[in-house]
Amino acid sequence: MTNTKKRLSAVAEGGFWFFVMLLPMLVGYIALTLVVGLAGIGLGLLMVPPAAAYLRWLADMRRTKVREWRGIDIPEPYRAAPEFGGGWSGYWQKIKFHGTDPAFWRDGAWVAVDPVVGAFLAIVPLGLVLNGLWGVVITAIWPTLTRHGFHDWYLFIHVHTGNEGLRWAPAAVGVLEAALGVAIAPALLNAHARWSRVLLAPTPAQVEARMKHLTDTRADALDTQAAELRRIERDLHDGAQARLVAMGMHLNAASQLLEKNPEAAQKLLMEAKDSSAKALSELRDLVRGIHPPVLADRGLVDAVRALALDAALDVEVQAEVPGRLDAPLESAAYFAVSEALANTAKHAHASRVWIDMRLAGGLLKITVTDNGVGGADLAAGSGLRGIERRLATFDGILALSSPQGGPTVVTMELPCASSSPKTSSSSGTA
């Protein structure tokens, strides 16, 4: 019984969703036709960004339904969009970005071909079932139909007056036809899902590029982790460890002098106490450099505001980040901002810095702007490259705008989602 319900559900889903999508698909086809047909006079180019957005919306609807219908996941093949400027120049950037994105044209090919291929795969089961039911209806009202002049064929059965001997044939054939439609519905719906995946999933070349990107970012992450471990080891060896050893020596010497020379022993104990305090301070600094307590306790926004308070420059923080993010992502964003502030302090000759953080559309976007001399080059220094590698581990991107004379704007974007209902939204000057 359950299996029959699933098959009937497959019949209804395929047919119903085809008719629901018919008008939106027609609009998408018209938009694609206008883009291609009017490209020669420039109007088609102007329609590329809205057409790309509409086709992506259609494709995402199909991906969602395929996942709900058959449990088949179709990954999105789209490239990460950069930050576009304003005005005509920004719109032209959108045209070039979407017009050169292979996923846009694959969406267009899907819209053009799916009404034929997709219709066949989704509608055939429903058509068989409905036509089978029509055969049963013909049998039930055969006398009424023929009395009013009905003179037509049901498949290979001629329905007309004088042919009453075949009255029950349409019902028998119709039941078989409906049963066939119900039986093949899941298989055709699976074929429909696989067909959708052909054009809506990433191409093998995109998958290969993605794998190469993951391999490179994994290697960068491992290199960064190894460098961080070496830094921690070095700081422990040269700092806290040396002070703890000195403290032990002072305590040992003080214990030997305690009865013979109490004053000298007291002096050594004071030196040991001083070494203990310095070692504790260095350990706290080391822990803060690994993962600041304020970041763990209060989240990214408050941690960045604390970072701004400690900066030598006048730093203003504006933030719209509701909720907490995943801890690794918060850590990556925090240290990216920290490195950006350090670069500004070292090289920008700036007096003010503005940090803007906001969460929108599943992206954490952070901009760090200074009023310095500009001229920063992503390829020239290791600081910005380090930030870029840190972000790439999370599929994030970094964009730099730094003309001579300033200002310098560092834009960072990280895919993310809120993971806690606690709010960490604040704004103001730090």
Secondary structure, DSSP 4 states (H G I P E B T S, - for coil): -HHHHHHHHHHHHHHHHHHHHHHHHHHHHHHHHHHHHTGGGTHHHHTHHHHHHHHHHHHHHHHHHHHHHH-------PPPP----SHHHHHHHHHHHHHT-HHHHHHHHHHHHHHHHHHHHHHHHHHHHHHHHHHHHHHHTHHHHHHTT--EEETTEEESTT-GGGTTHHHHHHHHHHHHHHHHHHHHHHHHHHHHHHHHSPPHHHHHHHHHHHHHHHHHHHHHHHHHHHHHHHHIIIIIHHHHHHHHHHHHHHHHHTTT-HHHHHHHHHHHHHHHHHHHHHHHHHHHHHS-HHHHHH-HHHHHHHHHHHSSSEEEEEEE--SBPPHHHHHHHHHHHHHHHHHIIIII--SEEEEEEEEETTEEEEEEEE-S-----TTT-HHHHHHHHHHHTTT-EEEEE--TT--EEEEEEEE----BS-----EEE-
